[in-house]
Amino acid sequence: MRKLLIVTLFIISSELSFAQFENTDIGARAIGLNGAFTSQSDNSLAIFYNPSGLGQMKYREVSVFYCPSPFGVSEIATAALTYAEPLKFGTLGIGLKTYGFELYRETSISLSYGNDFRGKIFYGLNANFYNLNIQNYNSASAFGADLGAMAYISDFLKWGFYAKNFTGTKIGESEEKLAQVYRTGFTVQPRNDLNFVLEVEKDVRYPLSFRGGMEYFINEYVDIRAGVGTEPTSFSGGITINYNIFQLDYAIYNYCDLGITNQGSITVNFGGNSARKLAREQLKNAFK
């Protein structure tokens, strides 16, 4: 009965032309910062936050994210897989994402590219495939694209910009417009072991929102972070455990109306400690 009710709500939303493929955060590290990751994007999660950030990567990386029951509702389970491969002509990436359950399923595939100009200006693009399947009703597919840009402004300041679905992609016979979101923000790095992030987000359907976060690298094994957001009001926190090439991320997220949920990610970066050290020092090294 519960599943039937949820599917009915999804179908009603479709009939009312509310867009599917909502703007949700992926990856426990980014969620720990309340999604304020546009000007960071220094790992394979950049596929979902700012593909230009892939241009910062020097080592191959794969990451798995899974949230089986957000806010206690298994029917909106979310999972994602990202892979990034740095090459001589830039970094290629692929991101897979699934949302829902057997009666209602959203699936997206993103092919990504990110590169840099003289190590200080970065640019990137996602080519996306979307598929929506409602059991016993129908399925629909569509294509779209995202754009990203990033700049190292000084040895302690980064700027990032992301245009999600700037093509205005629509899906299905009713031509529902998918979420179209614009984000921009700054990362301030006063020390190699400390980041402050602030960004603004505009989903074309909703009011302007702000997100902010703080990340502190305690030592080579442990990182901690916290974040806050508006529209809607939300709070988050997280921790990372690093060991050799492995990274385990955990985040807790408190949404004002729905309560608390937990998120987790596992990442394998083939540069190990060298990759993490490089990511922390990259901004200052660019100005030496």
C-alpha positions as CSV (number, residue, x, y, z in Angstrom):
1,M,0.0,0.0,0.0
2,R,2.9,2.4,0.9
3,K,4.6,1.7,-2.5
4,L,1.3,2.2,-4.4
5,L,0.9,5.6,-2.6
6,I,4.4,6.7,-3.5
7,V,4.0,5.7,-7.1
8,T,0.6,7.5,-7.3
9,L,2.3,10.7,-6.0
10,F,5.0,10.4,-8.7
11,I,2.4,9.9,-11.4
12,I,0.4,12.9,-10.2
13,S,3.6,14.9,-10.2
14,S,4.1,13.9,-13.8
15,E,0.6,14.9,-14.9
16,L,1.1,18.3,-13.2
17,S,4.4,18.7,-15.2
18,F,6.6,18.8,-12.2
19,A,10.2,17.9,-13.3
20,Q,11.8,14.6,-12.4
21,F,15.5,14.0,-11.9
22,E,15.6,16.5,-9.0
23,N,18.6,18.4,-7.9
24,T,20.0,16.1,-5.2
25,D,23.5,15.9,-3.7
26,I,25.7,12.9,-4.3
27,G,28.7,11.7,-2.3
28,A,29.2,11.8,1.4
29,R,32.1,14.3,1.3
30,A,30.1,16.8,-0.6
31,I,27.0,16.2,1.5
32,G,29.0,16.8,4.7
33,L,29.6,20.3,3.3
34,N,25.9,20.7,2.6
35,G,26.6,20.3,-1.1
36,A,28.9,23.4,-1.2
37,F,31.3,21.6,-3.6
38,T,31.2,23.7,-6.8
39,S,34.5,25.5,-6.2
40,Q,36.1,22.4,-4.6
41,S,35.3,19.5,-7.0
42,D,38.8,18.0,-6.7
43,N,37.7,14.3,-7.0
44,S,35.5,12.2,-9.2
45,L,32.4,13.7,-7.6
46,A,33.1,16.7,-9.8
47,I,31.0,15.0,-12.5
48,F,27.9,15.9,-10.4
49,Y,29.1,19.3,-9.1
50,N,31.4,20.9,-11.6
51,P,33.0,18.9,-14.4
52,S,35.8,21.4,-14.8
53,G,37.1,20.2,-11.5
54,L,38.2,17.0,-13.2
55,G,41.0,19.0,-14.7
56,Q,42.6,19.2,-11.3
57,M,43.0,15.4,-11.0
58,K,46.3,13.7,-11.5
59,Y,45.4,10.1,-10.5
60,R,42.8,7.6,-11.5
61,E,39.8,7.3,-9.1
62,V,36.6,5.4,-8.6
63,S,34.0,6.2,-6.0
64,V,30.7,4.4,-4.9
65,F,27.9,6.2,-3.1
66,Y,24.8,4.5,-1.7
67,C,22.0,5.7,0.5
68,P,19.5,2.8,0.9
69,S,16.8,4.6,2.8
70,P,16.9,8.5,2.9
71,F,14.9,9.8,5.8
72,G,13.7,6.2,6.4
73,V,12.1,5.8,3.0
74,S,13.6,2.9,1.0
75,E,11.5,3.8,-2.1
76,I,13.7,6.8,-2.7
77,A,17.0,5.0,-2.4
78,T,19.9,6.6,-4.2
79,A,23.1,5.1,-5.6
80,A,25.9,6.5,-7.7
81,L,29.2,5.4,-9.3
82,T,31.9,7.7,-10.6
83,Y,35.1,7.0,-12.4
84,A,37.8,9.5,-13.5
85,E,40.8,8.8,-15.8
86,P,43.4,11.6,-16.2
87,L,45.0,11.7,-19.6
88,K,47.4,13.9,-21.5
89,F,44.6,15.9,-23.1
90,G,42.5,16.3,-20.0
91,T,40.5,14.0,-17.6
92,L,37.7,11.8,-18.8
93,G,34.9,10.7,-16.4
94,I,31.8,8.7,-16.2
95,G,29.0,9.0,-13.6
96,L,26.1,6.6,-13.1
97,K,23.2,7.5,-10.9
98,T,20.0,5.6,-10.0
99,Y,17.0,6.8,-7.8
100,G,13.8,5.1,-6.8
101,F,12.7,1.4,-6.6
102,E,11.2,-1.3,-8.8
103,L,8.0,0.5,-9.6
104,Y,9.5,3.9,-10.2
105,R,13.1,4.3,-11.4
106,E,15.2,7.3,-12.6
107,T,18.6,6.4,-14.2
108,S,21.2,8.8,-15.6
109,I,24.6,8.4,-17.2
110,S,27.0,11.3,-17.6
111,L,30.1,11.3,-19.8
112,S,32.4,14.0,-18.6
113,Y,35.5,15.9,-19.7
114,G,37.6,18.4,-17.7
115,N,40.8,20.2,-18.5
116,D,42.9,23.3,-17.5
117,F,44.6,26.3,-19.1
118,R,48.1,27.0,-17.6
119,G,47.1,25.2,-14.4
120,K,44.9,28.1,-13.2
121,I,41.8,28.1,-15.4
122,F,39.6,25.0,-15.7
123,Y,36.7,24.1,-18.0
124,G,34.5,21.1,-18.3
125,L,31.4,19.5,-19.9
126,N,28.9,16.7,-19.1
127,A,26.9,14.9,-21.8
128,N,23.9,13.3,-20.0
129,F,21.5,10.5,-20.8
130,Y,18.3,10.3,-18.7
131,N,15.8,7.4,-18.5
132,L,12.6,7.4,-16.5
133,N,10.7,4.1,-16.0
134,I,7.3,3.7,-14.3
135,Q,6.3,0.1,-14.1
136,N,3.0,-0.8,-16.0
137,Y,2.9,2.8,-17.4
138,N,5.8,3.8,-19.7
139,S,9.4,4.8,-20.0
140,A,11.0,7.9,-21.5
141,S,14.5,9.0,-22.3
142,A,16.3,12.3,-23.1
143,F,19.7,13.8,-23.6
144,G,21.1,17.0,-22.0
145,A,24.4,18.7,-21.1
146,D,26.0,20.6,-18.2
147,L,28.8,23.2,-18.2
148,G,31.4,24.0,-15.5
149,A,34.2,26.5,-15.0
150,M,36.8,27.1,-12.2
151,A,39.6,29.6,-11.6
152,Y,42.5,29.8,-9.1
153,I,42.3,33.5,-8.3
154,S,45.1,33.6,-5.7
155,D,47.1,31.2,-3.6
156,F,44.2,31.0,-1.1
157,L,41.1,31.6,-3.2
158,K,39.2,29.5,-5.8
159,W,36.1,30.3,-7.8
160,G,33.7,27.8,-9.4
161,F,30.6,27.9,-11.6
162,Y,28.2,25.1,-12.6
163,A,25.3,25.1,-15.0
164,K,23.2,22.0,-14.6
165,N,21.0,21.1,-17.6
166,F,21.8,24.5,-19.3
167,T,20.2,22.9,-22.4
168,G,16.8,22.9,-20.8
169,T,16.2,19.3,-21.5
170,K,12.6,17.9,-21.4
171,I,11.4,14.3,-21.0
172,G,8.3,12.3,-21.9
173,E,5.2,13.0,-24.0
174,S,4.2,15.8,-21.7
175,E,7.7,17.4,-22.1
176,E,8.5,17.8,-18.5
177,K,11.4,20.1,-18.0
178,L,14.2,18.5,-15.9
179,A,15.8,20.4,-13.1
180,Q,17.8,23.4,-14.3
181,V,20.3,24.7,-11.7
182,Y,23.0,27.3,-11.6
183,R,25.7,27.4,-8.9
184,T,28.6,29.6,-8.1
185,G,30.9,30.1,-5.1
186,F,34.3,30.4,-3.6
187,T,36.7,28.2,-1.6
188,V,39.0,30.0,0.8
189,Q,42.1,28.1,1.9
190,P,44.0,30.0,4.6
191,R,46.1,26.9,5.3
192,N,46.7,23.6,3.5
193,D,44.7,21.8,6.1
194,L,41.6,24.1,6.2
195,N,38.9,25.0,3.7
196,F,36.0,27.4,4.0
197,V,33.4,27.2,1.2
198,L,30.5,29.5,0.4
199,E,28.2,29.3,-2.6
200,V,24.9,30.4,-4.0
201,E,22.4,28.2,-5.9
202,K,19.5,29.0,-8.2
203,D,17.1,26.3,-9.3
204,V,15.0,28.1,-11.9
205,R,11.8,26.9,-10.1
206,Y,12.7,27.8,-6.6
207,P,14.1,30.8,-4.5
208,L,17.8,31.6,-4.3
209,S,19.6,29.5,-1.7
210,F,23.0,29.7,0.1
211,R,25.3,26.9,1.2
212,G,28.4,27.0,3.3
213,G,30.9,24.6,4.7
214,M,34.1,24.1,6.6
215,E,36.6,21.2,6.1
216,Y,39.6,20.5,8.3
217,F,42.2,17.8,7.6
218,I,43.3,16.7,11.1
219,N,46.1,14.4,9.8
220,E,46.8,12.1,6.8
221,Y,44.2,9.7,8.1
222,V,41.2,11.8,9.3
223,D,39.2,14.8,7.9
224,I,36.2,16.4,9.4
225,R,33.6,18.8,7.9
226,A,30.4,20.6,8.5
227,G,27.9,22.6,6.5
228,V,24.7,24.7,6.5
229,G,22.1,25.6,3.8
230,T,19.0,27.7,3.3
231,E,15.9,27.2,1.2
232,P,15.3,24.8,2.8
233,T,17.1,25.1,6.1
234,S,19.5,22.2,6.5
235,F,22.6,21.2,8.5
236,S,25.3,18.6,7.8
237,G,28.5,17.1,9.1
238,G,30.9,14.4,8.1
239,I,34.1,12.6,8.6
240,T,36.6,10.9,6.2
241,I,38.9,8.0,7.1
242,N,41.9,7.7,4.7
243,Y,44.1,4.6,4.5
244,N,46.5,4.1,1.6
245,I,44.5,4.2,-1.6
246,F,41.1,3.9,0.2
247,Q,38.9,6.6,1.5
248,L,35.7,6.0,3.5
249,D,33.3,9.0,3.8
250,Y,30.4,9.4,6.2
251,A,27.9,12.3,6.3
252,I,24.9,13.1,8.5
253,Y,22.3,15.4,7.0
254,N,19.5,17.2,8.9
255,Y,16.6,18.5,6.7
256,C,14.3,20.9,8.4
257,D,11.0,19.0,7.5
258,L,12.1,15.4,7.1
259,G,14.6,14.9,9.9
260,I,18.0,13.2,9.9
261,T,19.5,10.8,7.3
262,N,22.9,9.2,6.9
263,Q,25.1,8.9,3.8
264,G,28.2,6.9,2.9
265,S,30.8,6.7,0.1
266,I,33.8,4.5,-0.6
267,T,36.6,5.9,-2.9
268,V,39.7,4.3,-4.3
269,N,42.3,6.8,-5.5
270,F,45.3,5.2,-7.1
271,G,47.5,8.0,-6.0
272,G,46.8,7.3,-2.3
273,N,48.3,9.7,0.1
274,S,50.2,11.5,-2.7
275,A,46.9,12.4,-4.4
276,R,45.4,13.8,-1.1
277,K,48.5,15.8,-0.4
278,L,48.5,17.2,-3.9
279,A,44.8,18.2,-3.7
280,R,45.5,20.1,-0.5
281,E,48.6,22.0,-1.8
282,Q,47.5,22.4,-5.5
283,L,46.1,25.9,-5.0
284,K,49.2,27.4,-3.4
285,N,51.5,25.5,-5.8
286,A,49.8,27.1,-8.8
287,F,51.2,30.5,-7.8
288,K,54.8,29.5,-7.0
